[in-house]
Amino acid sequence: MEVIKRAFFYHHLFTSTTFGLFALAALLYDVGALGAQTVNWDFITNPPSRRPEQAGIYPALIGTIWLMLLTAGITVPLGVGAAMYLEEFAPKSRLTRLIQLNITNLAGIPSIVYGLLGLAVFVRMFQLGQSVLAGALTLSLLVLPVVITASQEAIRAVPNSFREGALALGATRWEALRTAILPNAVSGILTGVILSLSRAIGEAAPLIVVGAATYIRFAPQNPMDAYTAMPIQIYNWAQMPQIGFRTNSAGAIVVLMGVLILFNSTALYLRYWSRKNKH
């Protein structure tokens, strides 16, 4: 009976995975075939237009790159620093357990809630307005729990003998963390960063709430400029009745996937480099 249950479970798992992969492949093929008709140098470098044949994604592309760079620059130091403190320095008290529970719960909150929080805190309280910085701070709040949790797991996975060996040689707790633990946890930390940025790059709801423009013809030049992002541009074009704008939205999806692959490839290379140097 146990063998039958196990075989049924494996068969069900294989069928579900295969169906999901086929659906994903069909979706990618459909979007890629439609978007390939649109993606060219003019499409990438032109601003949006009311005419689909002249419309481009340059402001949205630059806005997305600004958002991702600022989000990574804010999230990684805060997330890794919080994980280091909670794992190595925080007392094992009821307050620490409560903080840990809240961090875990925050990872499951809908993104629109973070958008409302960003609107109240960054846009209105801190008077950042509808700027790239306000959007990046909002996305940082969204992905920070993921980075903290992944970083904690990576630090926790380092064998305790590394820590004990460093302390036995006279290192302080900070020196042991910096020289023995973090170098061996970098690959796991970068995995969390990859997952978090992959989620942030496709978010549209919180950016709409904090004031990202749906139509803008200039790219941001500094963190305080107005901006738009590629998910918002895709959503805007997909609602247009003209067939040309729907083709443009498919092309923008292809470019967005390219940007996502570029960011993830950079993080994967850093993870590979850290593992190679560790060995």
Secondary structure in CASP SS format (residue, H / E / C, confidence):
PFRMAT SS
TARGET T0000
AUTHOR 0000-0000-0000
METHOD secondary structure of the structure
MODEL  1
M C 1.00
E H 1.00
V H 1.00
I H 1.00
K H 1.00
R H 1.00
A H 1.00
F H 1.00
F H 1.00
Y H 1.00
H H 1.00
H H 1.00
L H 1.00
F H 1.00
T H 1.00
S H 1.00
T H 1.00
T H 1.00
F H 1.00
G H 1.00
L H 1.00
F H 1.00
A H 1.00
L H 1.00
A H 1.00
A H 1.00
L H 1.00
L H 1.00
Y H 1.00
D H 1.00
V H 1.00
G H 1.00
A H 1.00
L H 1.00
G H 1.00
A C 1.00
Q C 1.00
T C 1.00
V C 1.00
N C 1.00
W H 1.00
D H 1.00
F H 1.00
I H 1.00
T H 1.00
N C 1.00
P C 1.00
P C 1.00
S C 1.00
R C 1.00
R C 1.00
P C 1.00
E C 1.00
Q C 1.00
A C 1.00
G C 1.00
I C 1.00
Y H 1.00
P H 1.00
A H 1.00
L H 1.00
I H 1.00
G H 1.00
T H 1.00
I H 1.00
W H 1.00
L H 1.00
M H 1.00
L H 1.00
L H 1.00
T H 1.00
A H 1.00
G H 1.00
I H 1.00
T H 1.00
V H 1.00
P H 1.00
L H 1.00
G H 1.00
V H 1.00
G H 1.00
A H 1.00
A H 1.00
M H 1.00
Y H 1.00
L H 1.00
E H 1.00
E H 1.00
F H 1.00
A C 1.00
P C 1.00
K C 1.00
S C 1.00
R H 1.00
L H 1.00
T H 1.00
R H 1.00
L H 1.00
I H 1.00
Q H 1.00
L H 1.00
N H 1.00
I H 1.00
T H 1.00
N H 1.00
L H 1.00
A C 1.00
G C 1.00
I C 1.00
P C 1.00
S H 1.00
I H 1.00
V H 1.00
Y H 1.00
G H 1.00
L H 1.00
L H 1.00
G H 1.00
L H 1.00
A H 1.00
V H 1.00
F H 1.00
V H 1.00
R H 1.00
M H 1.00
F C 1.00
Q C 1.00
L C 1.00
G C 1.00
Q C 1.00
S C 1.00
V H 1.00
L H 1.00
A H 1.00
G H 1.00
A H 1.00
L H 1.00
T H 1.00
L H 1.00
S H 1.00
L H 1.00
L H 1.00
V H 1.00
L H 1.00
P H 1.00
V H 1.00
V H 1.00
I H 1.00
T H 1.00
A H 1.00
S H 1.00
Q H 1.00
E H 1.00
A H 1.00
I H 1.00
R H 1.00
A H 1.00
V C 1.00
P C 1.00
N H 1.00
S H 1.00
F H 1.00
R H 1.00
E H 1.00
G H 1.00
A H 1.00
L H 1.00
A H 1.00
L C 1.00
G C 1.00
A C 1.00
T C 1.00
R H 1.00
W H 1.00
E H 1.00
A H 1.00
L H 1.00
R H 1.00
T H 1.00
A H 1.00
I H 1.00
L H 1.00
P H 1.00
N H 1.00
A H 1.00
V H 1.00
S H 1.00
G H 1.00
I H 1.00
L H 1.00
T H 1.00
G H 1.00
V H 1.00
I H 1.00
L H 1.00
S H 1.00
L H 1.00
S H 1.00
R H 1.00
A H 1.00
I C 1.00
G C 1.00
E C 1.00
A C 1.00
A H 1.00
P H 1.00
L H 1.00
I H 1.00
V H 1.00
V C 1.00
G C 1.00
A C 1.00
A C 1.00
T C 1.00
Y C 1.00
I C 1.00
R C 1.00
F C 1.00
A C 1.00
P C 1.00
Q C 1.00
N C 1.00
P C 1.00
M C 1.00
D C 1.00
A C 1.00
Y C 1.00
T C 1.00
A C 1.00
M H 1.00
P H 1.00
I H 1.00
Q H 1.00
I H 1.00
Y H 1.00
N H 1.00
W H 1.00
A H 1.00
Q C 1.00
M C 1.00
P C 1.00
Q C 1.00
I H 1.00
G H 1.00
F H 1.00
R H 1.00
T H 1.00
N H 1.00
S H 1.00
A H 1.00
G H 1.00
A H 1.00
I H 1.00
V H 1.00
V H 1.00
L H 1.00
M H 1.00
G H 1.00
V H 1.00
L H 1.00
I H 1.00
L H 1.00
F H 1.00
N H 1.00
S H 1.00
T H 1.00
A H 1.00
L H 1.00
Y H 1.00
L H 1.00
R H 1.00
Y H 1.00
W H 1.00
S H 1.00
R H 1.00
K H 1.00
N H 1.00
K H 1.00
H C 1.00
END
